Amino acid sequence: MVATALAAALAQAVGVDFEVPDGGETIPLSGFAVVTGLFSVVGIVIAVALLRWSARPAKQFVWTAVSLTAISLLPPLLSGADTATTTALPGAATLHSGCSAAGQSAHGGHLALK
C-alpha cells in the first residue's frame, strides 16, 4: 500500500493530476492506499480459497493474478484521461502486483501455495 501511494505521490509531484474526465474529480492519494489495501485482501482471500479447493493452487493463483492484473490495466486506458494519468495508473497497478508477489516470496510464502 505504501509503495503504491508513494508512487502516486511521486507522479503527482512531477505533474500527473489523476483527474477523471467524467466529472473532473481528482483521485486522492489516500484513494490509492485504500484501493491497494482492499485488493490485497481480495488477493489473500483468493489465495486461501485456491489453497483449500484447488489441486494446483500455485498455478491457479498465478493465472488468476496475471488475468486480474491485465483486467485492471484496461479502465485507465478506456477512461479518456490525459496521457500522464493513463500512463501512471497502470504503472501503480503493476507496482502493486509486483510488490505483493515480492512480499509473498520474501516472507517464505506464508500461504504456502503448493
VMD Tcl script that builds the backbone (N, CA, C; Angstrom):
set m [mol new atoms 342]
animate dup $m
set s [atomselect $m all]
$s set {name element resname resid chain x y z} {
  {N N MET 1 A 0.821 -1.183 0.000}
  {CA C MET 1 A 0.000 0.000 0.000}
  {C C MET 1 A 0.870 1.253 0.000}
  {N N VAL 2 A 1.907 1.208 0.808}
  {CA C VAL 2 A 2.771 2.381 0.927}
  {C C VAL 2 A 3.492 2.652 -0.389}
  {N N ALA 3 A 3.995 1.598 -1.036}
  {CA C ALA 3 A 4.723 1.780 -2.297}
  {C C ALA 3 A 3.820 2.385 -3.369}
  {N N THR 4 A 2.586 1.926 -3.436}
  {CA C THR 4 A 1.654 2.448 -4.440}
  {C C THR 4 A 1.320 3.910 -4.158}
  {N N ALA 5 A 1.060 4.239 -2.897}
  {CA C ALA 5 A 0.752 5.625 -2.537}
  {C C ALA 5 A 1.962 6.533 -2.777}
  {N N LEU 6 A 3.161 6.040 -2.479}
  {CA C LEU 6 A 4.372 6.826 -2.736}
  {C C LEU 6 A 4.590 7.031 -4.231}
  {N N ALA 7 A 4.339 5.992 -5.018}
  {CA C ALA 7 A 4.472 6.131 -6.471}
  {C C ALA 7 A 3.467 7.153 -7.003}
  {N N ALA 8 A 2.247 7.118 -6.475}
  {CA C ALA 8 A 1.227 8.100 -6.893}
  {C C ALA 8 A 1.635 9.506 -6.474}
  {N N ALA 9 A 2.198 9.643 -5.260}
  {CA C ALA 9 A 2.647 10.962 -4.789}
  {C C ALA 9 A 3.796 11.476 -5.664}
  {N N LEU 10 A 4.698 10.598 -6.033}
  {CA C LEU 10 A 5.806 10.981 -6.909}
  {C C LEU 10 A 5.276 11.408 -8.281}
  {N N ALA 11 A 4.336 10.643 -8.814}
  {CA C ALA 11 A 3.748 11.004 -10.112}
  {C C ALA 11 A 3.039 12.354 -10.022}
  {N N GLN 12 A 2.349 12.575 -8.916}
  {CA C GLN 12 A 1.650 13.852 -8.726}
  {C C GLN 12 A 2.653 15.002 -8.622}
  {N N ALA 13 A 3.788 14.732 -7.983}
  {CA C ALA 13 A 4.814 15.765 -7.826}
  {C C ALA 13 A 5.427 16.177 -9.167}
  {N N VAL 14 A 5.434 15.270 -10.134}
  {CA C VAL 14 A 6.000 15.607 -11.446}
  {C C VAL 14 A 4.930 16.052 -12.441}
  {N N GLY 15 A 3.704 16.248 -11.947}
  {CA C GLY 15 A 2.696 16.865 -12.793}
  {C C GLY 15 A 1.501 16.022 -13.201}
  {N N VAL 16 A 1.417 14.770 -12.758}
  {CA C VAL 16 A 0.250 13.951 -13.086}
  {C C VAL 16 A -0.896 14.404 -12.188}
  {N N ASP 17 A -2.034 14.737 -12.777}
  {CA C ASP 17 A -3.136 15.282 -11.966}
  {C C ASP 17 A -4.144 14.232 -11.512}
  {N N PHE 18 A -4.139 13.031 -12.083}
  {CA C PHE 18 A -5.066 11.951 -11.737}
  {C C PHE 18 A -6.518 12.419 -11.784}
  {N N GLU 19 A -6.809 13.264 -12.768}
  {CA C GLU 19 A -8.171 13.764 -12.924}
  {C C GLU 19 A -8.977 12.797 -13.788}
  {N N VAL 20 A -10.143 12.423 -13.274}
  {CA C VAL 20 A -11.047 11.544 -14.002}
  {C C VAL 20 A -11.903 12.423 -14.912}
  {N N PRO 21 A -11.911 12.168 -16.231}
  {CA C PRO 21 A -12.618 13.050 -17.156}
  {C C PRO 21 A -14.123 13.184 -16.871}
  {N N ASP 22 A -14.766 12.140 -16.455}
  {CA C ASP 22 A -16.201 12.192 -16.202}
  {C C ASP 22 A -16.456 12.860 -14.855}
  {N N GLY 23 A -16.708 14.141 -14.858}
  {CA C GLY 23 A -16.948 14.879 -13.620}
  {C C GLY 23 A -15.769 15.724 -13.201}
  {N N GLY 24 A -14.597 15.468 -13.721}
  {CA C GLY 24 A -13.429 16.275 -13.430}
  {C C GLY 24 A -12.862 16.125 -12.030}
  {N N GLU 25 A -13.251 15.072 -11.311}
  {CA C GLU 25 A -12.713 14.878 -9.958}
  {C C GLU 25 A -11.318 14.279 -10.028}
  {N N THR 26 A -10.533 14.576 -9.021}
  {CA C THR 26 A -9.169 14.064 -8.937}
  {C C THR 26 A -9.120 12.907 -7.945}
  {N N ILE 27 A -8.394 11.859 -8.297}
  {CA C ILE 27 A -8.228 10.713 -7.391}
  {C C ILE 27 A -7.285 11.146 -6.271}
  {N N PRO 28 A -7.719 11.081 -5.013}
  {CA C PRO 28 A -6.840 11.483 -3.907}
  {C C PRO 28 A -5.769 10.421 -3.639}
  {N N LEU 29 A -4.647 10.846 -3.075}
  {CA C LEU 29 A -3.575 9.895 -2.756}
  {C C LEU 29 A -4.062 8.819 -1.790}
  {N N SER 30 A -4.929 9.190 -0.848}
  {CA C SER 30 A -5.450 8.195 0.089}
  {C C SER 30 A -6.265 7.137 -0.642}
  {N N GLY 31 A -6.858 7.504 -1.779}
  {CA C GLY 31 A -7.613 6.541 -2.575}
  {C C GLY 31 A -6.739 5.411 -3.091}
  {N N PHE 32 A -5.502 5.724 -3.431}
  {CA C PHE 32 A -4.577 4.690 -3.892}
  {C C PHE 32 A -4.299 3.685 -2.779}
  {N N ALA 33 A -4.062 4.185 -1.568}
  {CA C ALA 33 A -3.778 3.298 -0.438}
  {C C ALA 33 A -4.987 2.437 -0.091}
  {N N VAL 34 A -6.173 3.030 -0.085}
  {CA C VAL 34 A -7.389 2.285 0.269}
  {C C VAL 34 A -7.669 1.185 -0.752}
  {N N VAL 35 A -7.618 1.524 -2.030}
  {CA C VAL 35 A -7.902 0.528 -3.072}
  {C C VAL 35 A -6.834 -0.564 -3.075}
  {N N THR 36 A -5.573 -0.182 -2.873}
  {CA C THR 36 A -4.498 -1.176 -2.808}
  {C C THR 36 A -4.712 -2.133 -1.639}
  {N N GLY 37 A -5.067 -1.587 -0.479}
  {CA C GLY 37 A -5.334 -2.433 0.685}
  {C C GLY 37 A -6.505 -3.366 0.454}
  {N N LEU 38 A -7.580 -2.843 -0.122}
  {CA C LEU 38 A -8.767 -3.656 -0.397}
  {C C LEU 38 A -8.433 -4.819 -1.321}
  {N N PHE 39 A -7.745 -4.528 -2.418}
  {CA C PHE 39 A -7.448 -5.592 -3.364}
  {C C PHE 39 A -6.334 -6.525 -2.879}
  {N N SER 40 A -5.532 -6.102 -1.924}
  {CA C SER 40 A -4.583 -7.015 -1.288}
  {C C SER 40 A -5.341 -8.060 -0.477}
  {N N VAL 41 A -6.365 -7.618 0.227}
  {CA C VAL 41 A -7.210 -8.546 0.994}
  {C C VAL 41 A -7.927 -9.505 0.041}
  {N N VAL 42 A -8.422 -8.989 -1.079}
  {CA C VAL 42 A -9.076 -9.844 -2.073}
  {C C VAL 42 A -8.092 -10.904 -2.572}
  {N N GLY 43 A -6.849 -10.519 -2.816}
  {CA C GLY 43 A -5.831 -11.463 -3.257}
  {C C GLY 43 A -5.556 -12.542 -2.224}
  {N N ILE 44 A -5.537 -12.166 -0.957}
  {CA C ILE 44 A -5.325 -13.149 0.109}
  {C C ILE 44 A -6.495 -14.118 0.173}
  {N N VAL 45 A -7.717 -13.603 0.045}
  {CA C VAL 45 A -8.907 -14.467 0.066}
  {C C VAL 45 A -8.861 -15.449 -1.109}
  {N N ILE 46 A -8.478 -14.963 -2.285}
  {CA C ILE 46 A -8.353 -15.845 -3.446}
  {C C ILE 46 A -7.293 -16.914 -3.195}
  {N N ALA 47 A -6.151 -16.528 -2.642}
  {CA C ALA 47 A -5.078 -17.484 -2.362}
  {C C ALA 47 A -5.528 -18.546 -1.367}
  {N N VAL 48 A -6.212 -18.135 -0.318}
  {CA C VAL 48 A -6.697 -19.091 0.686}
  {C C VAL 48 A -7.720 -20.040 0.064}
  {N N ALA 49 A -8.628 -19.496 -0.749}
  {CA C ALA 49 A -9.641 -20.332 -1.395}
  {C C ALA 49 A -8.987 -21.334 -2.349}
  {N N LEU 50 A -8.020 -20.882 -3.124}
  {CA C LEU 50 A -7.331 -21.795 -4.035}
  {C C LEU 50 A -6.548 -22.854 -3.275}
  {N N LEU 51 A -5.942 -22.467 -2.181}
  {CA C LEU 51 A -5.205 -23.427 -1.362}
  {C C LEU 51 A -6.128 -24.513 -0.849}
  {N N ARG 52 A -7.335 -24.130 -0.497}
  {CA C ARG 52 A -8.294 -25.088 0.050}
  {C C ARG 52 A -8.950 -25.958 -1.021}
  {N N TRP 53 A -9.317 -25.348 -2.170}
  {CA C TRP 53 A -10.162 -26.066 -3.119}
  {C C TRP 53 A -9.525 -26.382 -4.470}
  {N N SER 54 A -8.269 -26.059 -4.660}
  {CA C SER 54 A -7.641 -26.317 -5.953}
  {C C SER 54 A -6.591 -27.413 -5.837}
  {N N ALA 55 A -6.517 -28.229 -6.884}
  {CA C ALA 55 A -5.494 -29.280 -6.908}
  {C C ALA 55 A -4.108 -28.679 -7.162}
  {N N ARG 56 A -4.064 -27.560 -7.865}
  {CA C ARG 56 A -2.798 -26.875 -8.171}
  {C C ARG 56 A -2.937 -25.396 -7.806}
  {N N PRO 57 A -2.930 -25.076 -6.523}
  {CA C PRO 57 A -3.198 -23.691 -6.113}
  {C C PRO 57 A -2.181 -22.672 -6.618}
  {N N ALA 58 A -0.901 -23.020 -6.658}
  {CA C ALA 58 A 0.109 -22.055 -7.097}
  {C C ALA 58 A -0.099 -21.681 -8.557}
  {N N LYS 59 A -0.318 -22.682 -9.391}
  {CA C LYS 59 A -0.534 -22.430 -10.814}
  {C C LYS 59 A -1.816 -21.620 -11.025}
  {N N GLN 60 A -2.878 -21.987 -10.334}
  {CA C GLN 60 A -4.139 -21.266 -10.447}
  {C C GLN 60 A -4.017 -19.827 -9.955}
  {N N PHE 61 A -3.242 -19.632 -8.874}
  {CA C PHE 61 A -3.056 -18.286 -8.343}
  {C C PHE 61 A -2.325 -17.400 -9.344}
  {N N VAL 62 A -1.291 -17.933 -9.972}
  {CA C VAL 62 A -0.544 -17.154 -10.968}
  {C C VAL 62 A -1.464 -16.761 -12.119}
  {N N TRP 63 A -2.230 -17.711 -12.641}
  {CA C TRP 63 A -3.154 -17.411 -13.733}
  {C C TRP 63 A -4.185 -16.371 -13.308}
  {N N THR 64 A -4.701 -16.513 -12.111}
  {CA C THR 64 A -5.701 -15.570 -11.607}
  {C C THR 64 A -5.087 -14.183 -11.435}
  {N N ALA 65 A -3.907 -14.117 -10.822}
  {CA C ALA 65 A -3.255 -12.832 -10.570}
  {C C ALA 65 A -2.901 -12.122 -11.879}
  {N N VAL 66 A -2.365 -12.854 -12.833}
  {CA C VAL 66 A -1.996 -12.255 -14.123}
  {C C VAL 66 A -3.257 -11.765 -14.851}
  {N N SER 67 A -4.306 -12.576 -14.829}
  {CA C SER 67 A -5.557 -12.189 -15.502}
  {C C SER 67 A -6.167 -10.947 -14.868}
  {N N LEU 68 A -6.235 -10.915 -13.541}
  {CA C LEU 68 A -6.818 -9.761 -12.855}
  {C C LEU 68 A -5.963 -8.509 -13.019}
  {N N THR 69 A -4.640 -8.676 -13.059}
  {CA C THR 69 A -3.764 -7.524 -13.298}
  {C C THR 69 A -3.998 -6.972 -14.704}
  {N N ALA 70 A -4.106 -7.866 -15.691}
  {CA C ALA 70 A -4.365 -7.423 -17.064}
  {C C ALA 70 A -5.699 -6.684 -17.154}
  {N N ILE 71 A -6.716 -7.215 -16.488}
  {CA C ILE 71 A -8.026 -6.548 -16.495}
  {C C ILE 71 A -7.941 -5.178 -15.820}
  {N N SER 72 A -7.137 -5.074 -14.760}
  {CA C SER 72 A -7.032 -3.804 -14.036}
  {C C SER 72 A -6.342 -2.716 -14.859}
  {N N LEU 73 A -5.643 -3.096 -15.904}
  {CA C LEU 73 A -4.971 -2.116 -16.750}
  {C C LEU 73 A -5.925 -1.463 -17.756}
  {N N LEU 74 A -7.074 -2.083 -17.999}
  {CA C LEU 74 A -7.999 -1.571 -19.013}
  {C C LEU 74 A -8.743 -0.286 -18.632}
  {N N PRO 75 A -9.339 -0.159 -17.443}
  {CA C PRO 75 A -10.106 1.052 -17.140}
  {C C PRO 75 A -9.345 2.365 -17.324}
  {N N PRO 76 A -8.085 2.474 -16.886}
  {CA C PRO 76 A -7.383 3.742 -17.126}
  {C C PRO 76 A -7.227 4.049 -18.614}
  {N N LEU 77 A -7.019 3.016 -19.408}
  {CA C LEU 77 A -6.833 3.226 -20.840}
  {C C LEU 77 A -8.137 3.622 -21.527}
  {N N LEU 78 A -9.264 3.178 -20.982}
  {CA C LEU 78 A -10.563 3.461 -21.581}
  {C C LEU 78 A -11.243 4.700 -20.994}
  {N N SER 79 A -10.652 5.288 -19.962}
  {CA C SER 79 A -11.305 6.384 -19.238}
  {C C SER 79 A -11.330 7.711 -19.996}
  {N N GLY 80 A -10.413 7.874 -20.910}
  {CA C GLY 80 A -10.343 9.136 -21.633}
  {C C GLY 80 A -9.546 10.202 -20.902}
  {N N ALA 81 A -8.814 9.819 -19.863}
  {CA C ALA 81 A -7.976 10.769 -19.120}
  {C C ALA 81 A -6.772 11.157 -19.973}
  {N N ASP 82 A -6.039 12.157 -19.509}
  {CA C ASP 82 A -4.862 12.594 -20.268}
  {C C ASP 82 A -3.770 11.517 -20.261}
  {N N THR 83 A -2.776 11.709 -21.101}
  {CA C THR 83 A -1.717 10.710 -21.281}
  {C C THR 83 A -0.959 10.420 -19.990}
  {N N ALA 84 A -0.650 11.432 -19.214}
  {CA C ALA 84 A 0.099 11.238 -17.967}
  {C C ALA 84 A -0.687 10.359 -17.002}
  {N N THR 85 A -1.988 10.601 -16.876}
  {CA C THR 85 A -2.818 9.809 -15.970}
  {C C THR 85 A -2.966 8.379 -16.473}
  {N N THR 86 A -3.200 8.207 -17.780}
  {CA C THR 86 A -3.372 6.848 -18.308}
  {C C THR 86 A -2.073 6.051 -18.290}
  {N N THR 87 A -0.953 6.718 -18.154}
  {CA C THR 87 A 0.328 6.026 -18.001}
  {C C THR 87 A 0.603 5.716 -16.531}
  {N N ALA 88 A 0.307 6.654 -15.646}
  {CA C ALA 88 A 0.614 6.484 -14.222}
  {C C ALA 88 A -0.294 5.463 -13.538}
  {N N LEU 89 A -1.575 5.426 -13.884}
  {CA C LEU 89 A -2.497 4.489 -13.219}
  {C C LEU 89 A -2.135 3.022 -13.469}
  {N N PRO 90 A -1.894 2.608 -14.718}
  {CA C PRO 90 A -1.447 1.218 -14.905}
  {C C PRO 90 A -0.098 0.946 -14.247}
  {N N GLY 91 A 0.764 1.964 -14.208}
  {CA C GLY 91 A 2.043 1.793 -13.518}
  {C C GLY 91 A 1.855 1.505 -12.045}
  {N N ALA 92 A 0.905 2.191 -11.423}
  {CA C ALA 92 A 0.621 1.949 -10.000}
  {C C ALA 92 A 0.035 0.562 -9.787}
  {N N ALA 93 A -0.832 0.124 -10.691}
  {CA C ALA 93 A -1.422 -1.216 -10.574}
  {C C ALA 93 A -0.359 -2.293 -10.723}
  {N N THR 94 A 0.547 -2.092 -11.676}
  {CA C THR 94 A 1.618 -3.064 -11.885}
  {C C THR 94 A 2.579 -3.070 -10.705}
  {N N LEU 95 A 2.876 -1.904 -10.152}
  {CA C LEU 95 A 3.739 -1.810 -8.970}
  {C C LEU 95 A 3.124 -2.577 -7.813}
  {N N HIS 96 A 1.815 -2.413 -7.606}
  {CA C HIS 96 A 1.128 -3.121 -6.532}
  {C C HIS 96 A 1.239 -4.626 -6.724}
  {N N SER 97 A 1.016 -5.113 -7.930}
  {CA C SER 97 A 1.089 -6.547 -8.200}
  {C C SER 97 A 2.499 -7.071 -7.944}
  {N N GLY 98 A 3.493 -6.326 -8.399}
  {CA C GLY 98 A 4.879 -6.738 -8.202}
  {C C GLY 98 A 5.288 -6.742 -6.744}
  {N N CYS 99 A 4.875 -5.719 -6.004}
  {CA C CYS 99 A 5.210 -5.651 -4.573}
  {C C CYS 99 A 4.522 -6.762 -3.795}
  {N N SER 100 A 3.299 -7.083 -4.162}
  {CA C SER 100 A 2.579 -8.157 -3.468}
  {C C SER 100 A 3.266 -9.494 -3.696}
  {N N ALA 101 A 3.667 -9.752 -4.936}
  {CA C ALA 101 A 4.344 -11.009 -5.253}
  {C C ALA 101 A 5.703 -11.075 -4.565}
  {N N ALA 102 A 6.435 -9.966 -4.564}
  {CA C ALA 102 A 7.748 -9.942 -3.915}
  {C C ALA 102 A 7.613 -10.127 -2.408}
  {N N GLY 103 A 6.605 -9.496 -1.829}
  {CA C GLY 103 A 6.373 -9.645 -0.388}
  {C C GLY 103 A 6.032 -11.070 -0.008}
  {N N GLN 104 A 5.229 -11.724 -0.817}
  {CA C GLN 104 A 4.870 -13.117 -0.563}
  {C C GLN 104 A 6.110 -13.996 -0.645}
  {N N SER 105 A 6.970 -13.764 -1.636}
  {CA C SER 105 A 8.189 -14.559 -1.791}
  {C C SER 105 A 9.176 -14.293 -0.669}
  {N N ALA 106 A 9.315 -13.025 -0.285}
  {CA C ALA 106 A 10.289 -12.649 0.741}
  {C C ALA 106 A 9.947 -13.241 2.098}
  {N N HIS 107 A 8.666 -13.442 2.358}
  {CA C HIS 107 A 8.258 -13.991 3.650}
  {C C HIS 107 A 8.083 -15.495 3.608}
  {N N GLY 108 A 8.675 -16.109 2.624}
  {CA C GLY 108 A 8.641 -17.560 2.550}
  {C C GLY 108 A 7.283 -18.108 2.124}
  {N N GLY 109 A 6.445 -17.284 1.588}
  {CA C GLY 109 A 5.150 -17.743 1.113}
  {C C GLY 109 A 4.299 -18.290 2.247}
  {N N HIS 110 A 3.958 -17.438 3.216}
  {CA C HIS 110 A 3.200 -17.892 4.376}
  {C C HIS 110 A 1.941 -18.652 4.008}
  {N N LEU 111 A 1.361 -18.346 2.863}
  {CA C LEU 111 A 0.192 -19.106 2.456}
  {C C LEU 111 A 0.612 -20.426 1.813}
  {N N ALA 112 A 1.902 -20.584 1.583}
  {CA C ALA 112 A 2.493 -21.830 1.101}
  {C C ALA 112 A 1.659 -22.498 0.016}
  {N N LEU 113 A 1.499 -21.801 -1.082}
  {CA C LEU 113 A 0.756 -22.372 -2.200}
  {C C LEU 113 A 1.611 -23.492 -2.796}
  {N N LYS 114 A 1.121 -24.696 -2.723}
  {CA C LYS 114 A 1.914 -25.859 -3.176}
  {C C LYS 114 A 1.500 -26.299 -4.548}
}
mol reanalyze $m
mol bondsrecalc $m
mol representation Tube
mol addrep $m
